[in-house]
């Protein structure tokens, strides 16, 4: 019975640690600016402004166009 409790605690700790690492990875990925192609910008409903190198409108609004 004691082993089951210890095993359950170890599994719960590992699961919570895994969630914490996932959150850190997600926060890092969101902080990096993304770059889209003019085609991806248009497919997302926006318009590529090549003078400013930005996608304006749509799902990629404000992202850099490469």
VEXDREN-129591 format. One record per residue: residue number from 1; residue in one letter; x, y, z of N, C-alpha, C in turn. Coordinates in steps of 0.02 Angstrom, whole numbers, plus 32768, in hexadecimal, padded with zeros to 4 digits. Example, Ala and Ser with C-alpha at 12.3 -4.5 7.8 and 13.67 -1.06 7.14 Angstrom:
% VEXDREN-129591
<atom 1 a <8294 7EE4 8186> <8267 7F1F 8186> <8294 7F5B 8186>>
<atom 2 s <8282 7F90 8162> <82AC 7FCB 8165> <8285 8002 818A>>
% end
This chain:
% VEXDREN-129591
<atom 1 x <8029 7FC5 8000> <8000 8000 8000> <802C 803F 8000>>
<atom 2 x <8060 803D 8027> <808D 8076 802B> <80B0 8083 7FE8>>
<atom 3 x <80C2 804E 7FC6> <80E4 8055 7F85> <80B6 8076 7F53>>
<atom 4 x <8076 8065 7F54> <8046 8083 7F26> <8041 80CF 7F32>>
<atom 5 x <8040 80E3 7F70> <803C 812B 7F7F> <807A 814F 7F66>>
<atom 6 x <80B3 8132 7F72> <80F2 8150 7F5C> <80F4 8154 7F10>>
<atom 7 x <80E0 811E 7EEF> <80DF 811C 7EA6> <80AE 8150 7E8B>>
<atom 8 x <8074 8157 7EA9> <8043 8189 7E93> <8060 81CF 7E9B>>
<atom 9 x <8083 81DC 7ED2> <80A1 821D 7EDE> <80D7 822C 7EAA>>
<atom 10 x <80FF 81FA 7E9A> <8134 8203 7E69> <8116 8212 7E24>>
<atom 11 x <80E2 81EE 7E11> <80C3 81F9 7DD1> <80A3 823E 7DCE>>
<atom 12 x <8082 8252 7E03> <8062 8294 7E04> <8097 82CB 7DFF>>
<atom 13 x <80CE 82C3 7E22> <8104 82F5 7E1F> <8121 82F9 7DD9>>
<atom 14 x <812C 82C0 7DBA> <8147 82BF 7D76> <8116 82E0 7D45>>
<atom 15 x <80D6 82D4 7D4E> <80A4 82F1 7D21> <80A3 833D 7D29>>
<atom 16 x <80A5 8356 7D67> <80A5 839E 7D72> <80E5 83BE 7D58>>
<atom 17 x <811D 839C 7D5F> <815C 83B6 7D45> <8159 83BA 7CF9>>
<atom 18 x <813B 8388 7CDA> <8134 8388 7C91> <8109 83C1 7C7A>>
<atom 19 x <80D4 83D0 7C9E> <80A9 8409 7C8C> <80CF 844B 7C93>>
<atom 20 x <80F8 8450 7CC5> <811F 848C 7CCF> <8150 8497 7C96>>
<atom 21 x <8170 8462 7C7F> <81A0 8468 7C48> <817C 8479 7C07>>
<atom 22 x <8141 845E 7BFF> <811A 846D 7BC3> <8107 84B7 7BC2>>
<atom 23 x <80F4 84D1 7BFB> <80E2 8518 7BFF> <811C 8545 7BEF>>
<atom 24 x <8158 8533 7C05> <8193 855B 7BF7> <81A2 8559 7BAC>>
<atom 25 x <819D 851F 7B8D> <81AB 8519 7B46> <8178 8541 7B1D>>
<atom 26 x <813A 8540 7B32> <8106 8566 7B0F> <8112 85B1 7B16>>
<atom 27 x <8124 85C7 7B51> <8131 860F 7B5B> <816C 8626 7B31>>
<atom 28 x <819F 85FC 7B2A> <81D9 860E 7B02> <81C6 8612 7AB9>>
<atom 29 x <819E 85E2 7AA2> <818A 85E2 7A5C> <815E 861D 7A4B>>
<atom 30 x <8134 8633 7A78> <8109 866B 7A6B> <812F 86AD 7A6B>>
<atom 31 x <8165 86B0 7A8F> <818B 86EE 7A92> <81B3 86FD 7A53>>
<atom 32 x <81C1 86C9 7A2B> <81E8 86D3 79EF> <81BC 86ED 79B7>>
<atom 33 x <81D1 8723 7995> <81A9 873C 795E> <81AA 870B 7924>>
<atom 34 x <8171 8701 7904> <816F 86D2 78CC> <8174 86F7 788A>>
<atom 35 x <818B 86D4 7859> <8193 86EF 7816> <8168 86C5 77E7>>
<atom 36 x <8141 86E6 77BD> <8117 86C4 778E> <8128 86DA 7747>>
<atom 37 x <8117 86B0 7717> <8120 86C2 76D1> <80E4 86ED 76BB>>
<atom 38 x <80EC 8712 7685> <80B2 8738 766C> <8076 870B 765D>>
<atom 39 x <8084 86CF 7644> <804E 86A0 7635> <8029 868A 7675>>
<atom 40 x <804F 867C 76AA> <8030 8669 76EA> <8007 86A2 7706>>
<atom 41 x <801F 86DF 76FD> <7FFA 871A 7714> <7FB7 871F 76F1>>
<atom 42 x <7FB7 8716 76AE> <7F79 8719 7687> <7F4A 86E0 769A>>
<atom 43 x <7F66 86A5 76A4> <7F3C 866B 76B6> <7F1B 8675 76F9>>
<atom 44 x <7F3A 869B 7725> <7F1E 86AA 7766> <7EEC 86E4 7764>>
<atom 45 x <7EE1 8700 7729> <7EB0 8736 7723> <7ECE 877B 7727>>
<atom 46 x <7F0F 8780 7726> <7F30 87C1 772B> <7F4D 87D8 76E9>>
<atom 47 x <7F6F 8810 76EB> <7F90 882B 76B0> <7FD8 883A 76C3>>
<atom 48 x <8007 8822 769B> <804E 882C 76A8> <8062 8873 7693>>
<atom 49 x <8079 889B 76C3> <8091 88DE 76B6> <80DD 88D9 76B0>>
<atom 50 x <80F6 88D5 7673> <813D 88CB 7669> <8167 8909 7677>>
<atom 51 x <8148 8943 767A> <816C 8980 768C> <8181 897D 76D6>>
<atom 52 x <8154 8963 7700> <8163 895E 7748> <8178 8917 775C>>
<atom 53 x <8175 88E8 772D> <8182 88A1 773B> <8156 8886 7772>>
<atom 54 x <8115 8898 7770> <80E6 8880 77A2> <80A8 8864 777F>>
<atom 55 x <8089 8835 77A1> <8049 881B 778B> <8014 8844 77AE>>
<atom 56 x <7FE7 8860 7788> <7FB3 888C 77A5> <7F6F 886A 779D>>
<atom 57 x <7F4F 885C 77D6> <7F0D 883D 77D7> <7F13 87F1 77D9>>
<atom 58 x <7EDB 87D1 77E3> <7ED8 8788 77E3> <7EF6 8769 7821>>
<atom 59 x <7F05 8729 781C> <7F1E 8704 7856> <7F68 8712 7865>>
<atom 60 x <7F8C 872D 7834> <7FD4 873C 783E> <7FE1 8786 7845>>
<atom 61 x <7FAF 87AC 785A> <7FB4 87F5 7861> <7FEF 880A 788B>>
<atom 62 x <8019 8835 7870> <8052 884F 7894> <8091 8825 7891>>
<atom 63 x <808C 87EA 7872> <80C7 87BF 786D> <80F3 87D5 7833>>
<atom 64 x <8133 87C8 783A> <8163 87DD 7808> <815C 87B1 77CA>>
<atom 65 x <8160 87D1 778F> <815C 87AD 774F> <81A2 87A6 7733>>
<atom 66 x <81B2 876A 771F> <81F5 875D 7703> <81EF 874A 76BA>>
% end
